[in-house]
Amino acid sequence: MSADVKRLTTPLTNEVVESLHAGDKVLITGVIYSARDAAHKRLCDLVAKGEPLPIEIQGQTIYFMGPSPAKPGQPIGSAGPTTSYRMDAYSPTLIALGLKGMIGKGVRGKDVLDAMIQHKAVYFAATGGAAALIARSIKKAEVVAYEDLGAEAIRRLEVVDFPAIVAQDCHGQNYYEIGVAQYRRA
């Protein structure tokens, strides 16, 4: 294990989020939730109505993923990230409620970044195309809300050493921009 990898345990706190910087490699252990755009819409509809959410948001991390079916004896099938901008309309609302981490692929919009800075949240990138490898870090998976959404239902995932990179941090740094700038100098 490289010394430059940070080990994180969920739920995340403001102090942990503030210690992370774009480009940091992390291994996440604990509970995270999976949810995609249909589930995010339902969560935000509940918030708009002033109704309780089916999961605790404070300090949590949501992985933007819809898994493939699990093979016998495995907790989950392939579990790769989905494109995160589809959650941009909903993420600021959840961040304001205390969501601390998001995992997906691709850049996030300005409203999401502004909410991350204001409320201390972080966006991690998971490697697209590595769904089978990522699934190995998921030790348990259970549907906890919106079972009717199938693969897009909210799942509670118990993970050990889930690999990710800090893509955009609460300090306004964006690894997608930093990486391009470093490449241009080379």
C-alpha positions as CSV (number, residue, x, y, z in Angstrom):
1,M,0.0,0.0,0.0
2,S,1.4,3.4,-1.0
3,A,1.9,5.9,1.7
4,D,0.2,8.6,-0.4
5,V,-3.2,6.9,-0.2
6,K,-5.6,8.2,2.4
7,R,-7.8,5.8,4.3
8,L,-11.3,7.1,5.0
9,T,-14.0,5.7,7.2
10,T,-17.7,6.7,6.8
11,P,-19.6,8.7,7.8
12,L,-17.5,11.6,6.8
13,T,-17.1,14.7,9.0
14,N,-16.3,18.3,8.0
15,E,-12.8,17.9,9.3
16,V,-12.1,14.8,7.1
17,V,-13.6,16.6,4.0
18,E,-11.5,19.7,4.6
19,S,-8.4,17.5,4.8
20,L,-8.9,16.2,1.3
21,H,-7.6,17.8,-1.9
22,A,-8.1,17.3,-5.6
23,G,-5.9,14.5,-6.7
24,D,-5.7,12.6,-3.4
25,K,-6.1,8.9,-3.7
26,V,-8.4,7.3,-1.1
27,L,-9.7,4.0,0.1
28,I,-13.1,4.2,1.7
29,T,-14.3,1.8,4.3
30,G,-17.8,1.8,6.0
31,V,-21.3,2.3,4.7
32,I,-22.1,4.2,1.5
33,Y,-25.3,4.3,-0.4
34,S,-25.9,3.8,-4.1
35,A,-28.5,6.0,-5.9
36,R,-28.9,7.4,-9.4
37,D,-31.1,10.1,-10.9
38,A,-34.5,8.5,-10.4
39,A,-33.8,7.9,-6.7
40,H,-32.3,11.4,-6.3
41,K,-35.5,13.0,-7.8
42,R,-37.6,11.1,-5.3
43,L,-35.4,12.2,-2.4
44,C,-35.6,15.8,-3.5
45,D,-39.4,15.6,-4.0
46,L,-39.7,14.4,-0.3
47,V,-37.4,17.3,0.8
48,A,-39.7,19.8,-1.1
49,K,-42.7,18.4,0.7
50,G,-41.0,18.5,4.0
51,E,-41.3,14.7,4.4
52,P,-38.6,12.5,6.0
53,L,-36.1,10.7,3.8
54,P,-35.8,6.9,3.7
55,I,-32.1,7.1,4.6
56,E,-30.0,9.3,6.9
57,I,-28.2,11.9,4.7
58,Q,-26.0,13.6,7.4
59,G,-22.3,12.6,6.9
60,Q,-23.2,10.1,4.2
61,T,-21.6,9.3,0.8
62,I,-23.7,8.4,-2.2
63,Y,-22.2,6.3,-5.1
64,F,-23.8,7.1,-8.4
65,M,-24.2,3.5,-9.6
66,G,-26.7,0.9,-10.8
67,P,-25.3,-2.6,-10.3
68,S,-25.7,-5.6,-12.5
69,P,-27.3,-8.6,-10.9
70,A,-25.2,-10.5,-8.4
71,K,-23.9,-13.9,-9.2
72,P,-24.7,-16.6,-6.7
73,G,-22.7,-16.2,-3.5
74,Q,-21.7,-12.6,-4.3
75,P,-23.3,-9.5,-2.7
76,I,-23.4,-7.5,-5.9
77,G,-22.6,-7.7,-9.6
78,S,-20.5,-5.3,-11.6
79,A,-20.7,-1.9,-9.8
80,G,-19.2,0.8,-12.0
81,P,-19.9,4.6,-11.7
82,T,-22.4,6.4,-13.8
83,T,-22.1,9.9,-15.2
84,S,-22.5,12.3,-12.3
85,Y,-23.9,15.4,-14.1
86,R,-27.3,13.6,-14.2
87,M,-27.4,14.2,-10.4
88,D,-26.4,17.9,-10.6
89,A,-30.0,19.1,-10.3
90,Y,-30.4,17.2,-7.0
91,S,-27.0,17.2,-5.4
92,P,-27.1,20.8,-4.0
93,T,-30.3,20.0,-2.0
94,L,-28.8,16.9,-0.5
95,I,-25.4,18.6,0.2
96,A,-27.3,21.3,2.1
97,L,-28.9,18.5,4.2
98,G,-25.5,17.2,5.2
99,L,-24.4,14.8,2.4
100,K,-20.6,14.8,2.6
101,G,-19.4,12.6,-0.2
102,M,-20.4,11.7,-3.8
103,I,-18.8,9.1,-6.0
104,G,-19.2,8.9,-9.8
105,K,-17.5,9.8,-13.0
106,G,-17.2,13.1,-14.9
107,V,-17.2,16.7,-13.8
108,R,-19.8,18.4,-11.7
109,G,-21.6,21.7,-12.4
110,K,-21.1,25.0,-10.8
111,D,-24.1,24.8,-8.5
112,V,-22.8,21.5,-7.1
113,L,-19.3,22.9,-6.6
114,D,-20.7,26.0,-4.9
115,A,-22.7,23.8,-2.5
116,M,-19.6,21.6,-1.8
117,I,-17.6,24.7,-0.9
118,Q,-20.4,26.2,1.3
119,H,-21.4,23.0,3.1
120,K,-18.1,21.1,3.1
121,A,-18.6,18.1,0.7
122,V,-16.3,16.2,-1.6
123,Y,-16.7,14.5,-5.0
124,F,-14.8,11.4,-5.6
125,A,-14.1,9.8,-9.0
126,A,-14.3,6.0,-9.4
127,T,-12.6,4.4,-12.4
128,G,-15.0,3.8,-15.3
129,G,-14.5,0.4,-16.9
130,A,-13.4,-1.2,-13.6
131,A,-16.9,-2.2,-12.4
132,A,-15.9,-5.8,-11.7
133,L,-12.9,-4.7,-9.7
134,I,-14.8,-2.1,-7.8
135,A,-17.4,-4.7,-6.9
136,R,-14.7,-6.6,-5.0
137,S,-14.6,-3.8,-2.4
138,I,-18.4,-4.2,-1.8
139,K,-18.9,-6.8,1.0
140,K,-22.6,-6.4,1.5
141,A,-25.5,-4.8,-0.5
142,E,-29.1,-4.5,0.4
143,V,-32.0,-2.5,-1.1
144,V,-33.2,0.0,1.5
145,A,-35.5,2.3,-0.6
146,Y,-37.3,2.4,-3.9
147,E,-37.1,-1.3,-4.7
148,D,-39.5,-0.6,-7.7
149,L,-36.6,1.2,-9.4
150,G,-34.7,-2.1,-9.9
151,A,-31.0,-1.4,-10.5
152,E,-31.6,2.3,-9.6
153,A,-33.0,1.5,-6.1
154,I,-31.2,2.9,-3.1
155,R,-28.8,0.3,-1.7
156,R,-26.9,0.3,1.5
157,L,-23.4,-0.9,0.7
158,E,-20.8,-2.0,3.2
159,V,-17.4,-1.4,1.6
160,V,-13.8,-2.1,2.5
161,D,-11.0,-0.2,0.7
162,F,-13.3,1.2,-2.0
163,P,-10.8,2.9,-4.4
164,A,-11.4,6.5,-5.5
165,I,-9.7,9.8,-6.3
166,V,-10.7,13.2,-5.0
167,A,-11.9,14.8,-8.2
168,Q,-13.4,18.0,-6.8
169,D,-12.8,19.2,-3.2
170,C,-14.4,21.7,-0.8
171,H,-11.6,24.2,-1.5
172,G,-12.7,24.7,-5.1
173,Q,-10.0,22.6,-6.7
174,N,-10.8,20.4,-9.7
175,Y,-8.6,17.5,-10.5
176,Y,-9.9,17.4,-14.0
177,E,-8.5,20.9,-14.6
178,I,-5.3,20.2,-12.7
179,G,-4.6,17.1,-14.7
180,V,-5.1,18.9,-18.0
181,A,-2.8,21.7,-16.9
182,Q,-0.1,19.2,-15.8
183,Y,-0.3,17.4,-19.2
184,R,0.1,20.7,-21.1
185,R,3.3,21.5,-19.2
186,A,4.8,18.1,-19.9
